[in-house]
Amino acid sequence: MRTTKPKLTQQDIRRYNWYIWRTVIAGFVFVGLMIALTIFDIFGQLPSFRDLENPKSNQASEVLSADKKVLGTYYIQNRSNVTYAGLSPNVINALVATEDKRFYDHSGIDFGRSFTIFLHLLIGQKQGGSTITQQLALNLFSERAANPFKRVIQKMQEWVTAVKLERHYTKQEILTMYLNTVDFGAYNTYGIKSAARTYFNTTPDKLTPDQAALLVGMVNGPGIYSPTRHPDNALKRRNLVLNRMEEQGYLSAGQLDEYKQKPIGLDFHPNNHFDGPAPYFRSVLKKELQKLFKEQNINRSDGTPYDLDRDGLKIYTTIDATMQQYAEEAQQQYMRDLQVQFNDHWRGKNLSKSIHNYKLLIQQGMLRSDRYKQLKAQGMTDEDITTNFNTPDKLNLFTWHGDIDTLMKPIDSIVYCKMLLRNALMSMDPTTGYVKAWVGGTNFEHFKYDQVKNGTRQVGSTAKPFTYAVAIDNGYSPCMKINNVPDTIRGYGSGPWCPRSSPSETIPGFITLRQALAHSQNWVTAHVMGEVKPEPVVELIKKMGITSAVPPYPSICLGTFDASVFEMTAAYSVFANHGLWTEPTYILRIEDKNGNVLYTHTPKVVQAMNPQTAYVMTYMLKGVIQDGTGSRLQYKYGLSNPIGGKTGTTQNNSDGWFIGITPQLVTGLWTGCEDRDIAFQSTRLGEGANSALPIFAFYMKKVYANAALGIKKNVDFDAPKNGVSIVMDCNQYNQQQQGTTEVDKKLGF
């Protein structure tokens, strides 16, 4: 028997409608109550207006070159901000079309989208319910909660914060802030500026529609849509974003087809702390900045010290990015060949017998290695560590043709690294003191010790001009002749002293001071030191910025003291700058993330030398290039313009130096091994003219070829305004000397 359902009466319908409406109203009241409680910070404190004005985020500090290029960043999160004007419209269009197509119409919350999310979930479709503004609120002030209840509370907080953001910022500002906070995955890359540089080696204003689509497509899944790890996923996601852009009218159908046919086209440049130009400089700079903040009491408004890795500072430096590139290229160009010369020179020789203190050097190298420290930290005994170092392992080694992975005993890798030549270069403007290029070593990833400022080595014959400068200051002429014979100096605590001079390199007879300096003659230099005495030479060296210990002994005329490339380059700038020592400067100013200037540097200037003496010394130093140890600069490398310089080679060829001066640029170079006991056994190969000068030549040729740098090739050193009383014309000098001799004879002297 079939039963019939009772019909609903009008009263039943009204009663059910009332239940439904009561539920809906209760829901609205509940949501309203929750929002009210959220506004009054019941569920946790919301960002204040001040927080909205200064949202907290770990922002990388940028090191900028003099030509406004980013040399590198200091960061915990590799995040660099960009302004709206610095964004390509393609990025904005891709973002709005994909993440929030009604972005320009809502006030922070898209209620229609928020409620339709439940309908999509019912039919098995996943759709994000958060607007761009809500996502910004989450990115700026919190992390997505895993607990469902906490996530509901967090969603309320996002709504309230999103409305606040919309009230206090324009749509353009919100888009910019959002793009500056997004995580793009690889190597801690945050923000569109870092992402554009990492994935396409470009800037955000130059991103094409397909590039912008790829990056925007990564926003909701930087891992699964990574173009390096999951290129197929990234390509599909990019094309989806392009479809959305076409649907919203940002692309035509023809453009859509064109861009979807393009490959991903990555120009991947993963960021780390040693990538980019001038890594040694940036490493030294970071420590200098931390020291500067402490000494100058440069702090945040709340009194806490600035954090270079988090506070988004901008450090404006004097480094010229183009000249830095030329310096690094010149080093790579020549050091590759010089290492071949060095390896050929040592091939087949028993290192343990040929190198003084060989076993001690290798032992010290092992104890200083990261591998030893790690094994020691793991609790291994020295015996076990020694066994480990003598067991073949997979190692990554530096070579001048690129890093290689090889199977080698770790102890053999110590020997390998000890036999690698190192090199350092610094180039500066002698008038301003601005450092233009800084190459602190051969490869920062493998060898982090900076040899420009932190490393000091014996300076050799590059010290000779200091002694000659004191003589010139005392009225000596470059044309004065001295017999080139041994000259013993007595009366000092070190005992009688007479330098050695290689017979093959000694010019016999009477030679001028200019010839003696040009050909780096030890005996004449020692004679001049005996005349002027060590104390005035030490005093001059200190005035010229050498801070290392320089004992007042006669041997300092041959460079037996240590100094850095930094100090020696600055000292030689005195010759090119009319006797003025200008403090080497590499920091121009420091700004906070809002552009407020925190520090401006003013270099110190000292009158270290008489302008006339400095000018005469430029004439002396040009003789080194025209007819001396640096002459290959002319006959081999074709640099015949006004250049002065001095080569230097230390005992046993441990160190090779060259310092070149021009009116606009002074450049110092050093080459040698990590340990002084390891060196060329031939002076022909180890001398500064062969180990350092060629890098200067390659560098200067590149600099001169680029007229935009303003380093003019045919500019000579200016004479002092008051003229020169010291005779530099040797014919005139000889006539004067002959006339003086004849007068003496007539007077009976």
C-alpha positions in Angstrom: 0.0 0.0 0.0 1.5 3.3 -1.1 1.7 6.0 1.5 1.6 9.7 0.6 3.9 12.3 2.2 2.0 15.0 4.0 2.0 18.3 2.2 3.9 21.2 3.7 1.7 23.9 4.9 2.4 27.6 4.6 3.1 27.6 8.3 5.7 24.8 7.9 7.4 26.8 5.0 7.5 29.9 7.1 9.0 28.0 10.0 11.7 26.4 7.8 12.5 29.8 6.2 12.8 31.2 9.6 15.3 28.5 10.6 17.3 29.1 7.4 17.3 32.9 7.9 18.1 32.5 11.6 21.1 30.3 10.7 22.3 32.8 8.1 21.8 35.8 10.4 23.5 33.9 13.2 26.4 33.2 10.8 26.7 36.8 9.9 26.5 37.8 13.5 29.1 35.3 14.4 31.4 36.5 11.6 30.7 40.1 12.6 31.5 39.3 16.3 34.7 37.5 15.3 35.7 40.4 13.2 34.9 42.8 16.0 36.9 40.7 18.4 39.8 40.6 15.9 39.7 44.4 15.5 40.0 44.7 19.3 43.0 42.4 19.4 41.3 39.6 21.3 42.9 36.9 19.2 46.3 38.6 19.0 47.6 42.1 18.3 47.1 43.4 14.8 49.6 45.6 13.1 49.5 49.2 14.1 49.4 52.1 11.7 53.1 52.5 12.3 53.7 48.9 11.5 51.8 49.4 8.2 54.0 52.4 7.4 57.1 50.4 8.2 56.3 46.7 7.5 59.0 44.3 8.9 60.7 42.2 6.4 64.2 40.8 6.1 65.5 43.0 3.3 68.9 42.5 1.7 71.4 45.4 1.9 72.8 46.4 -1.5 76.4 47.3 -2.3 76.3 49.8 -5.2 79.1 50.8 -7.6 79.9 54.3 -8.5 78.0 53.8 -11.8 74.9 52.6 -9.9 75.2 48.9 -10.5 74.6 46.3 -7.8 77.9 44.6 -6.9 76.2 42.3 -4.5 74.0 42.0 -1.4 74.2 41.1 2.2 71.2 39.0 3.3 69.4 36.4 5.3 66.6 36.5 2.7 67.8 37.7 -0.7 65.3 40.5 -0.9 65.7 43.8 -2.7 62.9 46.3 -3.1 61.8 48.0 -6.3 59.5 50.9 -6.9 56.3 50.8 -9.0 58.1 52.8 -11.7 60.7 50.0 -11.8 58.1 47.3 -12.6 57.2 46.2 -16.1 53.4 46.5 -16.9 53.7 42.8 -17.9 54.4 41.9 -14.3 51.4 43.9 -13.0 49.1 42.5 -15.6 50.2 38.9 -15.1 49.7 39.2 -11.3 46.3 40.8 -11.4 45.0 38.5 -14.2 46.1 35.4 -12.2 45.7 36.2 -8.6 43.0 38.8 -8.3 41.2 40.0 -11.5 38.8 42.3 -9.5 41.8 43.8 -7.6 41.0 47.4 -8.8 37.3 47.1 -7.8 37.4 45.8 -4.2 38.6 47.4 -0.9 40.8 44.5 0.3 38.3 41.7 0.5 36.5 40.2 -2.5 33.4 38.8 -0.7 32.0 37.3 -3.8 35.2 35.4 -4.4 35.4 34.4 -0.7 32.0 32.8 -0.6 32.2 31.1 -4.1 35.3 29.3 -2.8 32.9 26.9 -1.0 30.9 26.2 -4.2 34.2 25.3 -6.0 35.2 23.1 -3.2 31.9 21.2 -3.4 32.4 20.4 -7.1 36.1 19.4 -6.5 37.8 22.6 -7.8 40.4 24.4 -5.8 40.4 28.2 -5.9 42.2 30.6 -3.7 39.9 33.0 -1.9 42.5 35.6 -0.8 42.9 38.8 -2.7 46.4 40.3 -3.4 45.9 42.6 -0.5 45.1 39.7 1.9 48.1 37.8 0.6 50.2 40.9 1.3 48.9 41.0 4.8 49.9 37.3 5.3 53.4 37.9 3.7 54.1 41.0 5.8 52.9 40.1 9.3 52.5 36.3 9.8 53.0 32.8 8.6 50.2 30.5 7.4 48.9 28.5 10.4 48.6 24.7 10.1 45.9 24.4 12.7 42.4 24.8 11.1 40.9 26.8 14.0 44.0 29.1 14.1 43.8 29.5 10.3 40.2 30.7 10.6 41.3 33.3 13.2 44.3 34.2 11.0 41.9 34.7 8.0 39.9 37.2 10.1 43.1 39.0 10.9 44.1 39.1 7.2 40.7 40.6 6.4 41.1 43.4 8.9 44.7 44.0 8.0 43.8 44.0 4.3 41.2 46.7 4.8 43.7 48.8 6.7 46.2 48.4 3.9 43.7 49.5 1.4 42.9 52.6 3.4 46.5 53.6 3.9 48.1 52.7 0.5 47.2 53.2 -3.1 46.6 50.2 -5.4 50.0 50.8 -7.0 51.7 50.8 -3.6 50.0 47.5 -2.6 51.0 45.8 -5.8 54.6 47.0 -5.3 54.7 45.9 -1.7 53.3 42.5 -2.6 55.9 41.9 -5.4 58.6 42.9 -3.0 57.7 40.3 -0.4 57.0 37.2 -2.5 59.1 34.1 -2.1 60.6 32.9 -5.5 62.3 29.8 -4.2 65.8 29.3 -5.4 68.7 30.3 -3.2 66.5 32.4 -0.8 65.2 34.6 -3.5 62.6 37.1 -2.3 60.9 39.9 -4.2 60.5 40.5 -8.0 63.9 42.3 -8.2 65.9 39.4 -6.9 63.8 37.0 -9.0 64.3 38.8 -12.2 68.1 38.9 -11.6 68.2 35.2 -10.5 66.1 33.6 -13.3 66.6 35.9 -16.2 69.6 38.1 -15.3 67.6 41.2 -15.9 65.7 43.9 -14.0 61.9 44.0 -13.3 61.2 46.8 -15.7 62.6 44.7 -18.6 60.6 41.5 -18.0 58.7 40.3 -21.1 55.2 38.9 -20.9 56.4 35.3 -21.0 59.1 36.0 -18.3 56.6 37.8 -16.1 54.1 35.0 -16.5 56.7 32.4 -15.4 57.6 34.4 -12.3 54.0 35.2 -11.4 53.1 31.5 -11.9 55.6 30.6 -9.2 53.9 32.8 -6.5 51.6 30.1 -5.2 54.2 27.2 -5.5 57.8 28.2 -5.9 58.8 24.6 -5.3 56.4 22.7 -7.6 56.6 25.4 -10.3 60.4 25.9 -10.1 61.8 26.2 -13.7 65.1 24.7 -12.6 63.7 21.6 -10.8 60.3 21.1 -12.5 60.6 22.8 -15.9 57.5 21.0 -17.3 55.3 22.2 -14.4 56.7 25.7 -14.8 56.0 25.8 -18.5 52.4 24.6 -18.0 51.9 27.2 -15.3 53.4 30.0 -17.4 51.0 29.2 -20.2 48.1 29.2 -17.8 49.1 32.7 -16.7 49.4 33.8 -20.3 45.9 32.4 -20.9 44.6 34.5 -18.0 46.3 37.6 -19.3 44.6 37.1 -22.7 41.2 36.5 -21.1 41.6 39.9 -19.2 42.6 41.7 -22.4 46.2 42.2 -21.5 47.4 40.1 -24.5 45.9 39.6 -28.0 45.2 36.1 -29.3 48.2 36.4 -31.6 50.5 37.5 -28.8 49.2 34.6 -26.7 50.1 32.1 -29.4 53.5 33.7 -29.9 54.5 33.7 -26.2 53.2 30.2 -25.5 55.5 28.8 -28.3 58.6 30.3 -26.7 60.8 28.1 -24.5 61.3 29.0 -20.8 64.6 30.8 -21.8 66.2 30.9 -18.4 69.4 32.9 -17.8 69.9 31.4 -14.4 72.2 33.2 -12.0 71.7 31.7 -8.5 72.6 34.2 -5.8 75.0 33.5 -3.0 77.3 35.7 -0.9 80.3 35.3 -3.2 78.6 35.7 -6.6 79.0 38.8 -8.6 81.9 41.2 -9.0 84.4 42.2 -6.3 83.6 39.5 -3.8 86.8 40.1 -1.8 86.0 43.8 -1.6 82.4 43.1 -0.4 83.8 40.7 2.2 86.2 43.4 3.6 83.5 46.1 3.2 81.1 44.2 5.4 83.5 44.0 8.3 84.4 47.6 7.8 80.8 48.6 7.9 80.1 46.7 11.1 83.2 48.4 12.7 82.0 51.8 11.4 78.5 51.4 12.8 80.0 50.6 16.2 82.6 53.4 16.2 80.3 56.1 14.8 77.3 54.9 16.9 75.1 54.5 13.9 71.9 52.8 15.1 68.3 52.4 14.3 65.8 54.9 15.8 65.1 52.5 18.7 68.8 52.5 19.5 69.5 48.9 18.3 72.4 48.4 15.9 71.7 48.1 12.2 71.8 44.6 10.7 73.4 44.5 7.2 71.6 41.2 6.5 68.1 42.4 7.3 67.8 46.2 7.2 67.9 46.9 3.5 70.6 49.5 3.6 72.2 50.9 0.5 76.0 51.2 0.5 77.3 53.5 -2.2 80.9 52.7 -3.0 83.6 54.2 -5.3 84.1 50.9 -7.2 83.6 51.3 -10.9 81.8 48.2 -12.1 83.3 48.3 -15.6 86.9 48.8 -14.3 86.3 46.1 -11.7 85.3 43.8 -14.5 88.4 44.7 -16.5 90.6 44.1 -13.5 89.1 40.6 -12.9 89.4 39.8 -16.6 93.0 40.9 -16.7 93.9 38.7 -13.7 92.2 35.7 -15.2 93.7 36.3 -18.6 97.3 36.3 -17.4 97.3 34.2 -14.2 96.1 31.2 -16.2 99.2 31.4 -18.3 101.5 32.2 -15.4 100.3 29.1 -13.5 101.3 27.0 -16.5 104.8 28.6 -16.4 104.9 27.8 -12.6 103.7 24.2 -13.0 106.2 23.6 -15.9 108.9 25.1 -13.8 108.3 22.6 -10.9 107.4 19.6 -13.0 109.5 16.5 -12.1 111.0 18.1 -9.0 110.8 16.5 -5.5 108.8 19.1 -3.6 109.8 17.8 -0.2 113.5 18.3 -1.0 113.2 21.5 -3.0 110.9 23.5 -0.7 112.2 24.7 2.6 109.9 23.6 5.6 107.8 21.6 3.2 106.4 19.1 5.7 105.7 21.9 8.2 103.8 23.9 5.5 101.6 21.0 4.5 101.0 20.1 8.2 99.9 23.8 8.8 97.7 23.7 5.7 95.9 20.6 7.0 95.4 22.1 10.5 93.9 25.3 9.0 91.6 23.5 6.6 87.8 23.4 7.0 87.9 19.6 6.7 90.3 19.3 9.7 88.1 21.6 11.8 84.9 19.6 10.9 86.5 16.2 11.7 87.9 17.6 14.9 84.4 18.9 15.9 83.1 15.4 15.3 85.4 14.1 18.0 87.9 12.3 15.7 91.5 11.8 17.0 94.5 13.3 15.2 95.5 9.8 14.2 92.1 9.1 12.6 92.1 12.6 10.9 95.5 11.8 9.4 94.1 8.6 8.1 91.2 10.4 6.6 93.5 12.9 4.9 95.4 10.1 3.3 92.3 8.3 2.0 91.1 9.2 -1.5 87.8 11.2 -1.5 85.7 13.1 -4.0 86.9 16.7 -3.9 86.0 19.9 -5.8 89.1 21.8 -6.8 89.7 25.3 -8.3 91.5 25.5 -11.6 92.0 28.5 -14.0 89.8 26.6 -16.5 86.9 26.1 -14.0 86.2 24.0 -10.9 86.7 20.3 -11.3 85.4 17.3 -9.3 88.1 14.7 -8.8 89.1 11.7 -6.7 92.1 12.7 -4.6 93.6 12.3 -1.2 92.7 15.4 0.9 96.4 15.8 1.9 97.3 15.9 -1.8 94.7 18.7 -2.3 96.6 20.7 0.4 99.8 20.4 -1.7 97.8 21.3 -4.8 96.5 24.5 -3.2 99.9 25.4 -1.8 101.3 25.3 -5.3 98.6 27.6 -6.7 99.7 31.2 -7.4 97.7 34.0 -5.8 97.3 37.6 -7.1 95.9 40.9 -5.8 95.2 44.2 -7.5 93.9 47.6 -6.4 93.4 50.6 -8.6 92.6 54.1 -7.4 92.2 57.7 -8.4 95.2 59.5 -6.9 93.5 62.9 -6.6 90.2 61.8 -4.9 91.5 58.6 -3.2 88.5 56.7 -4.7 89.2 53.0 -5.1 88.1 52.0 -8.6 88.9 48.2 -8.7 89.7 45.7 -6.0 90.7 42.1 -6.7 91.7 40.5 -3.4 92.5 37.1 -4.6 92.1 34.5 -7.4 88.8 32.9 -6.4 86.7 33.9 -3.4 84.7 30.6 -3.2 87.9 28.6 -2.6 90.3 31.1 -1.1 88.6 33.7 1.0 91.6 35.5 2.4 91.8 39.1 1.0 95.3 40.0 -0.1 94.6 43.7 -0.9 94.1 45.1 2.6 94.4 42.2 5.0 97.5 40.6 3.5 101.0 42.1 3.9 104.1 40.8 2.1 107.6 42.0 1.7 107.6 44.9 -0.8 111.0 44.4 -2.4 112.3 47.0 -4.9 108.9 48.9 -4.9 110.3 50.5 -1.7 113.3 52.0 -3.6 111.5 55.2 -4.7 111.0 56.2 -1.1 114.8 56.5 -0.6 115.2 58.3 -3.9 112.4 60.7 -3.0 114.2 61.8 0.2 117.4 62.3 -1.9 115.5 64.5 -4.4 113.9 66.4 -1.5 117.5 67.1 -0.4 118.4 68.6 -3.7 119.8 65.6 -5.6 119.3 65.6 -9.3 118.1 62.5 -11.2 121.1 63.2 -13.4 123.6 62.8 -10.5 126.1 60.0 -11.2 127.3 57.4 -8.7 129.8 54.6 -9.1 127.9 51.4 -9.1 130.1 49.5 -6.7 129.4 47.8 -3.3 129.0 50.3 -0.5 128.9 49.1 3.1 126.8 51.1 5.6 127.9 51.0 9.2 126.7 52.5 12.5 123.3 50.7 12.9 122.2 48.1 15.3 121.9 45.5 12.5 125.7 45.7 12.0 127.6 46.5 8.8 125.4 46.1 5.8 126.1 45.7 2.1 123.5 44.4 -0.4 124.1 41.8 -3.0 123.8 42.5 -6.7 123.5 39.9 -9.5 126.4 40.2 -11.8 124.2 39.7 -14.8 121.9 42.6 -13.8 124.6 45.0 -12.5 125.4 48.0 -14.7 129.1 48.8 -14.3 130.6 52.2 -13.8 129.0 55.6 -13.0 125.3 55.7 -13.7 122.6 58.4 -12.9 120.1 58.1 -10.2 117.4 57.8 -12.8 119.2 54.9 -14.4 119.8 53.3 -11.1 116.1 53.4 -10.2 115.0 52.3 -13.7 117.2 49.2 -13.6 116.7 48.6 -9.8 120.4 48.8 -9.0 121.0 47.7 -5.3 124.5 49.2 -4.8 123.6 52.7 -5.9 120.3 52.6 -3.9 122.4 51.6 -0.8 124.8 54.4 -1.4 121.9 56.9 -1.5 120.5 55.4 1.7 123.9 55.9 3.3 123.8 59.6 2.3 120.2 60.4 3.4 120.1 58.0 6.4 117.2 55.6 7.3 115.3 57.9 9.7 114.0 60.4 7.1 113.1 57.5 4.8 111.0 55.9 7.6 109.4 59.3 8.3 108.4 59.7 4.7 107.1 56.1 4.4 104.8 56.7 7.4 103.6 60.0 5.9 102.7 58.1 2.7 100.3 55.8 4.7 102.4 52.7 5.4 101.2 51.5 8.8 103.3 48.3 9.0 106.4 48.3 11.2 109.4 49.8 9.3 112.6 49.6 11.4 115.1 52.5 10.7 117.7 50.2 9.2 119.5 50.8 5.9 118.1 47.6 4.4 114.6 49.1 4.1 115.8 50.9 0.9 115.5 47.4 -0.7 112.1 46.7 0.7 112.8 44.3 3.6 109.6 45.4 5.4 106.1 44.2 4.8 103.1 46.2 3.5 99.8 45.6 1.8 98.8 46.3 -1.8 96.3 48.8 -0.3 99.0 50.7 1.5 101.6 50.6 -1.3 99.1 51.7 -4.0 98.0 54.7 -1.8 101.7 55.5 -1.2 102.5 55.7 -4.9 99.5 58.0 -5.4 101.5 60.6 -3.6 103.9 60.8 -6.6 101.0 61.3 -9.0 99.1 63.8 -6.8 101.6 66.6 -6.3 102.9 65.1 -3.0 99.4 64.8 -1.4 98.5 61.5 0.3 94.7 61.1 0.0 93.2 58.4 2.1 92.0 55.5 0.0 88.3 55.7 0.0 85.7 53.1 -1.0 82.6 54.1 1.0 80.8 57.2 -0.3 77.7 57.1 1.8 75.2 54.8 3.5 71.4 55.1 3.3 68.7 53.3 5.1 65.9 51.6 3.2 63.9 54.8 3.1 66.8 56.8 1.6 67.8 58.6 4.7 71.6 59.2 4.8 73.2 57.5 7.7 76.9 58.2 6.9 79.0 60.2 4.4 82.7 59.7 4.2 85.3 62.5 3.8 88.8 61.3 3.1 91.8 62.5 5.0 94.5 64.4 3.0 98.1 64.8 4.1 100.9 66.8 2.4 103.4 64.0 2.5 105.9 65.3 0.1 107.1 68.5 -1.6 105.2 69.0 -4.9 108.5 69.4 -6.7 109.9 66.2 -5.3 106.7 64.3 -6.3 107.0 65.7 -9.9 110.7 64.8 -10.2 109.8 61.3 -8.9 107.2 60.8 -11.7 110.1 61.6 -14.1 112.2 59.0 -12.3 109.4 56.4 -12.4 108.8 57.0 -16.1 112.4 55.9 -16.6 111.5 52.5 -15.3 109.0 52.1 -18.1 111.0 53.8 -20.8 114.3 52.1 -20.3 114.2 49.9 -17.2 112.7 46.8 -15.6 109.3 47.8 -16.7 110.1 48.4 -20.4 108.2 45.4 -21.6 105.1 47.5 -20.9 106.2 49.4 -24.1 107.9 46.9 -26.3 105.6 44.0 -25.6 102.3 45.5 -24.7 102.4 48.8 -26.6 101.8 51.2 -23.8 104.1 54.1 -24.7 102.0 56.9 -23.2 103.1 58.7 -20.0 103.2 55.9 -17.4 105.5 55.6 -14.4 106.0 52.5 -12.3 108.2 50.2 -10.4 108.7 46.5 -10.4 109.6 44.6 -7.2 111.0 41.1 -6.5 111.7 39.8 -3.0 114.3 37.4 -1.8 114.0 33.9 -3.4 111.4 35.3 -5.8 108.7 34.8 -3.1 106.8 38.0 -4.1 106.4 39.8 -7.5 105.2 43.4 -7.5 104.3 46.1 -9.9 102.9 49.5 -9.2 102.0 51.7 -12.1 101.1 55.4 -12.0 99.4 57.7 -14.4 97.9 61.2 -13.7 94.4 59.7 -13.3 95.0 56.2 -12.0 97.4 54.4 -9.7 97.4 50.6 -9.7 99.2 48.1 -7.5 99.7 44.4 -8.0 101.2 41.5 -6.1 101.7 37.9 -7.1 103.0 35.0 -5.1 102.1 31.7 -3.4 100.3 31.5 0.0 103.6 30.6 1.7 106.8 32.5 1.0 108.9 29.3 0.9 107.1 28.3 -2.3 108.1 30.4 -5.2 109.6 30.5 -8.7 113.2 29.2 -8.5 114.1 31.5 -11.5 114.2 35.3 -11.2 113.4 35.5 -14.9 110.0 34.0 -14.1 109.4 35.2 -10.6 110.3 38.9 -11.0 107.5 41.4 -10.8 108.1 42.3 -14.5 106.9 38.8 -15.4 104.5 37.9 -12.5 102.6 41.2 -12.0 103.3 43.8 -14.7 101.4 41.9 -17.5 98.2 42.0 -15.5 98.6 45.8 -15.3 99.2 46.0 -19.0 96.0 44.0 -19.8 94.0 46.0 -17.4 95.2 49.4 -18.6 94.7 48.5 -22.3 91.0 47.7 -21.5 90.6 50.9 -19.5 92.2 53.1 -22.2 90.0 51.5 -24.9 86.8 52.6 -23.1 86.6 56.4 -23.5 83.5 56.5 -21.3 85.7 55.9 -18.3 87.4 59.2 -18.8 91.0 57.8 -18.3 92.9 59.6 -21.0 95.9 57.9 -22.5 98.1 60.8 -23.5 97.8 63.0 -20.4 101.2 63.7 -18.7 101.9 64.6 -15.1 101.5 68.3 -14.3 104.6 70.3 -13.2 104.3 72.3 -9.9 102.8 75.7 -10.2 106.0 77.3 -8.8 108.2 75.5 -11.3 111.0 73.0 -10.8 114.5 74.1 -9.5 116.0 70.6 -9.6 117.7 70.0 -13.0 116.2 67.0 -14.9 118.0 67.7 -18.2 121.2 65.7 -17.9 123.0 67.7 -20.6 122.3 70.9 -18.6 123.2 69.1 -15.4 126.5 67.9 -16.8 127.4 71.4 -18.1 126.7 72.8 -14.6 128.8 70.2 -13.0 131.6 70.8 -15.5 131.4 74.6 -14.8 131.5 74.0 -11.1 134.6 71.8 -11.4 136.4 74.4 -13.5 135.6 77.1 -11.0 136.9 74.9 -8.2 140.1 74.4 -10.0 140.7 78.1 -10.5 140.1 78.6 -6.8 142.5 75.9 -6.0 140.0 73.4 -4.5 
